[in-house]
Amino acid sequence: MTSQYNALLSKSNHYARAIAACPLTRTGACNTYFTVYLPAITYSLKASSLKVEELERIQSKAMQSFLNKMGCHQITHASYMDQITLAGTAFVT
């Protein structure tokens, strides 16, 4: 595990706890995901050598928190990655 992995995991888990504890609406959670979480997590990924498995572990808790706030409690990983035309949410992860 690299220091970048540990830093991103810590940051993502912090967002997961904060989102779970906040009284956000569905719209607020969606806006926070796209305007705060994604830029904060993906900023350093262009110069990264993390594996796909590590990236999935980094985002898993935060994605579940965001999806719960958006009312998608029972959604699967494949569903939120699918395109909207395929009944997915088209999340960028």
N, C-alpha and C positions, 0 to 999 in steps of 0.2 A: 504494500500500500504506500502510495506516495504522499507527500505533504499536500499536494494539490488535491488529491482525492479526499484526504481528511478535512481540508478546509472547505471544500464544496459540500461534503456530507454534513459537516457541522452547520454550515449556512443554510442548507436545504432543510435540515431537521428543525432549525430555529424557525424558519418560515412555516413549517408544518405545525409546530406547536402554536405559533402566533395566529395562524389562520383558524385552527381548531378552537381557540379560545375567544376569537373576535366575533361579535354579533354582526357579521357581514350579510348583506342580501346576496342573491344569486348574481345580480349585476355587479355588485361591489367585488365579489370574489373573482368574477371573470376579468374585470378591469385590473384588479390587483395582480392576477396571474400574468396578463399580457404586458402591463406597464411597470411592474416592480420585480416580480419573481423571475420571469424569463430573462430580462436584461442582466439581473444580478448573477444568475447562474451561468448563462451562456457567454458572458463577456470574455472570459479567459479560455474558452474551449477551442478557439482557433489555433492556439499554440499549445494544445494539449496532446498527450499521448495516452489518454485513458481508454480502457477497453469498453465495449458496449455493455458488458455485464456490470462494470463499475458504474457506468452512467445510469443504468436502470436502477441500481441500488441507491444511488444518490437521489434520484427523483421519486422513488416509490412512496415514501411517507408524505411528502409534500403534495404529490398528485392526488393521493387518496383524500387528504384534507381539503384540497381545492374542489375535487369532485363532490365530496359530501356537502360542502357549502353551496354548490350549484344544484343540489338536488339529485345527483346521480349516484345514489348509494350502492347500487348493485352492478355498476358498469365494469366490463372487463377491459384488460389492457388493449386487446385488439379493437374493441369498440371505440375507445377514445382516440386511437391512432388512425382509424378509417376516415376516409373522406366523408364530407357531409352527404354527398350523393349516395353513399352506401350506408346511410343511417348512423354514421359515426359523428363524433364531435369535432374532428379535424384539429385536435390539439397539437401544438408544436411541442415536442419533448426532446 
